[in-house]
Amino acid sequence: MPIRKQFKASSSGSGSALFSRFDGLPDKDGDVTDPNAFALSRNEIPMSAYGHSSWVGALPPGKGLIRTDATGATFEFEFFNTTAGQDLRETVKGLGPLQEWSYGFDILDSEEIEVNGKPARLLKALDVYEVSPVLRGAGNMTQTLSVKGYGVSDMDTHNAFRIELERFMKSEVEDVRKTYFLDMRDNLARQREEDAVNDLKRIARLYL
């Protein structure tokens, strides 16, 4: 198994994008991607300029690493401190959930299959050369997950989510009190409430 490096925080900006989903459904090209398809991919790859245009001479605006889990393949990237890199950072950040992603690859192994009675191609092993932001990706529901850099990051979104989560926690704690701990003179009830609140806080820390 190849050793996967990690990026440190970059002052020129960084982020992540989901560029391939392992949902078992054919994409717009009729391909289904096996969750192990990226096992042989390169350790570090370029980010292509918008619309894969680095293939025709546009400077790559960044580089990144491929990560996979049970749901899909993610591109964790950093932008270069160049005009191309910073222009793309602002574009990707500005488009937000409208931004889609794609990738360039060679097929090392594949298999013809059927999905819901229709022919499809199962991509079993790929050699990925680059990942690129695009207007419309072939993959199902590709998306930007985060964009950070130069002090203008996804912190506003993070803080808004934190506030909403805190409101949710307060609401849940109040429901716990009303439903289970009406008699607060009972020391056991007080301890059960405290345990419930601590459980909610532990859950919250997973998302903050």
C-alpha positions as CSV (number, residue, x, y, z in Angstrom):
1,M,0.0,0.0,0.0
2,P,1.5,3.4,-1.0
3,I,2.4,5.9,1.8
4,R,0.0,8.8,1.7
5,K,1.4,12.2,2.6
6,Q,-0.6,15.0,4.2
7,F,-0.7,18.7,3.4
8,K,0.0,21.2,6.1
9,A,-2.2,24.4,6.1
10,S,-1.3,26.5,3.1
11,S,-1.3,30.3,3.1
12,S,-2.1,30.2,-0.6
13,G,-5.3,28.2,0.0
14,S,-6.4,24.7,0.2
15,G,-9.6,22.6,0.1
16,S,-11.2,19.3,-0.8
17,A,-13.7,18.0,-3.4
18,L,-15.7,14.8,-3.8
19,F,-15.0,13.8,-7.4
20,S,-16.2,10.2,-7.6
21,R,-19.0,8.5,-5.7
22,F,-19.2,4.8,-5.0
23,D,-23.0,4.6,-5.2
24,G,-23.1,1.6,-7.6
25,L,-24.9,3.6,-10.2
26,P,-23.7,4.4,-13.7
27,D,-22.5,8.0,-14.2
28,K,-23.2,10.2,-17.3
29,D,-20.7,8.1,-19.3
30,G,-22.3,4.8,-18.3
31,D,-19.4,3.9,-15.9
32,V,-19.6,2.5,-12.4
33,T,-16.6,3.0,-10.2
34,D,-15.4,0.2,-7.9
35,P,-14.4,1.5,-4.4
36,N,-10.9,-0.1,-5.0
37,A,-10.4,1.5,-8.4
38,F,-8.0,4.2,-7.0
39,A,-5.7,1.8,-5.0
40,L,-2.9,2.0,-7.6
41,S,-3.3,5.8,-8.3
42,R,-0.3,8.1,-7.9
43,N,0.5,9.5,-4.5
44,E,0.3,13.2,-5.6
45,I,-1.3,14.6,-8.7
46,P,-1.8,18.0,-10.4
47,M,-5.0,19.9,-10.2
48,S,-5.8,20.8,-13.8
49,A,-7.0,24.3,-14.8
50,Y,-10.7,24.8,-15.2
51,G,-12.3,22.3,-17.6
52,H,-9.2,20.1,-17.8
53,S,-7.6,22.9,-19.8
54,S,-4.1,22.1,-18.5
55,W,-4.1,19.4,-21.1
56,V,-4.0,22.1,-23.8
57,G,-1.4,24.3,-22.1
58,A,-3.0,26.2,-19.2
59,L,-0.9,26.2,-16.1
60,P,-1.9,23.8,-13.3
61,P,-3.3,25.9,-10.4
62,G,-2.5,23.4,-7.7
63,K,-1.8,19.9,-6.6
64,G,-3.4,17.3,-4.3
65,L,-3.9,13.9,-2.9
66,I,-6.6,11.3,-3.5
67,R,-8.4,9.9,-0.4
68,T,-11.1,7.2,-0.5
69,D,-13.7,5.9,2.0
70,A,-16.8,3.8,1.6
71,T,-18.7,6.6,0.0
72,G,-16.3,8.0,-2.6
73,A,-13.0,9.5,-3.7
74,T,-12.0,12.9,-2.4
75,F,-9.3,15.2,-3.8
76,E,-7.5,17.1,-1.0
77,F,-5.7,20.0,-2.7
78,E,-3.6,23.1,-2.2
79,F,-3.7,26.1,-4.6
80,F,-0.4,27.5,-5.9
81,N,0.5,31.1,-5.0
82,T,0.2,32.1,-8.6
83,T,-2.4,34.1,-10.6
84,A,-3.8,30.9,-11.9
85,G,-4.0,29.3,-8.5
86,Q,-5.6,32.3,-6.7
87,D,-8.1,33.0,-9.6
88,L,-9.3,29.4,-9.4
89,R,-9.5,29.5,-5.6
90,E,-11.9,32.5,-5.8
91,T,-13.9,30.9,-8.6
92,V,-14.3,27.6,-6.8
93,K,-15.1,29.4,-3.5
94,G,-17.6,31.7,-5.3
95,L,-19.4,28.9,-7.1
96,G,-19.8,26.9,-3.8
97,P,-22.3,24.0,-4.3
98,L,-22.6,24.8,-8.0
99,Q,-19.1,23.6,-8.6
100,E,-18.6,20.1,-10.1
101,W,-15.5,18.0,-10.5
102,S,-13.9,15.6,-12.9
103,Y,-10.7,13.7,-13.4
104,G,-8.4,12.4,-16.1
105,F,-7.3,8.8,-16.0
106,D,-6.2,5.6,-17.9
107,I,-8.2,2.4,-17.3
108,L,-6.0,-0.4,-16.0
109,D,-8.9,-2.9,-15.5
110,S,-12.6,-2.9,-16.3
111,E,-15.5,-5.2,-16.8
112,E,-18.8,-5.0,-18.7
113,I,-21.8,-5.3,-16.4
114,E,-25.5,-4.7,-16.2
115,V,-27.2,-2.3,-13.8
116,N,-31.0,-2.3,-13.7
117,G,-31.1,-4.3,-16.9
118,K,-28.9,-1.8,-18.8
119,P,-25.3,-2.3,-19.9
120,A,-22.6,-0.4,-18.0
121,R,-18.8,-0.5,-17.5
122,L,-17.3,-1.3,-14.1
123,L,-14.0,0.6,-13.6
124,K,-12.0,-1.7,-11.4
125,A,-8.5,-0.1,-11.5
126,L,-7.5,3.4,-12.7
127,D,-4.4,5.5,-13.1
128,V,-5.4,9.0,-12.3
129,Y,-3.4,11.9,-13.8
130,E,-5.3,15.0,-12.7
131,V,-8.5,16.3,-11.0
132,S,-10.2,19.4,-12.4
133,P,-13.1,21.7,-11.5
134,V,-15.6,21.7,-14.4
135,L,-19.0,23.1,-15.3
136,R,-20.6,19.7,-15.6
137,G,-18.9,16.5,-14.4
138,A,-19.5,13.0,-15.7
139,G,-19.7,11.7,-12.1
140,N,-22.8,11.6,-10.0
141,M,-23.2,14.6,-7.6
142,T,-19.6,15.7,-7.5
143,Q,-19.0,18.7,-5.3
144,T,-16.6,21.0,-3.5
145,L,-16.4,20.1,0.2
146,S,-14.3,23.1,1.5
147,V,-12.1,26.0,0.3
148,K,-9.7,27.8,2.6
149,G,-7.0,30.4,2.3
150,Y,-5.7,34.0,2.9
151,G,-7.8,34.5,5.9
152,V,-11.0,34.2,3.9
153,S,-12.1,30.6,4.3
154,D,-15.1,28.5,5.1
155,M,-15.0,29.7,8.7
156,D,-18.2,31.8,8.2
157,T,-20.0,28.6,7.2
158,H,-18.4,26.7,10.0
159,N,-19.4,29.3,12.6
160,A,-23.0,29.4,11.3
161,F,-23.1,25.6,11.6
162,R,-21.7,25.8,15.1
163,I,-24.4,28.3,16.1
164,E,-27.1,26.1,14.7
165,L,-25.7,23.1,16.4
166,E,-25.5,24.9,19.7
167,R,-29.1,25.9,19.3
168,F,-30.0,22.2,18.6
169,M,-28.1,21.1,21.7
170,K,-29.9,23.6,23.9
171,S,-33.2,22.4,22.5
172,E,-32.3,18.8,23.0
173,V,-31.2,19.4,26.6
174,E,-34.4,21.2,27.3
175,D,-36.4,18.3,25.8
176,V,-34.4,15.9,28.0
177,R,-35.3,17.9,31.1
178,K,-39.0,18.1,30.2
179,T,-39.3,14.4,29.2
180,Y,-37.1,12.5,31.7
181,F,-36.0,14.8,34.5
182,L,-39.1,16.6,35.7
183,D,-38.3,16.1,39.4
184,M,-34.9,17.8,39.7
185,R,-34.8,17.2,43.5
186,D,-33.8,13.7,42.7
187,N,-30.0,13.4,42.7
188,L,-30.1,10.4,40.4
189,A,-32.2,12.4,37.9
190,R,-29.7,15.2,38.1
191,Q,-26.8,12.8,37.3
192,R,-28.8,11.3,34.4
193,E,-29.3,14.8,33.0
194,E,-25.6,15.6,33.3
195,D,-24.7,12.3,31.5
196,A,-27.1,13.1,28.7
197,V,-25.7,16.6,28.3
198,N,-22.2,15.3,28.2
199,D,-23.2,12.8,25.5
200,L,-24.7,15.6,23.4
201,K,-21.4,17.6,23.8
202,R,-19.4,14.6,22.7
203,I,-21.6,14.2,19.6
204,A,-21.2,17.9,18.9
205,R,-17.4,17.8,19.0
206,L,-17.5,15.3,16.1
207,Y,-18.9,18.1,13.9
208,L,-17.1,21.2,15.2
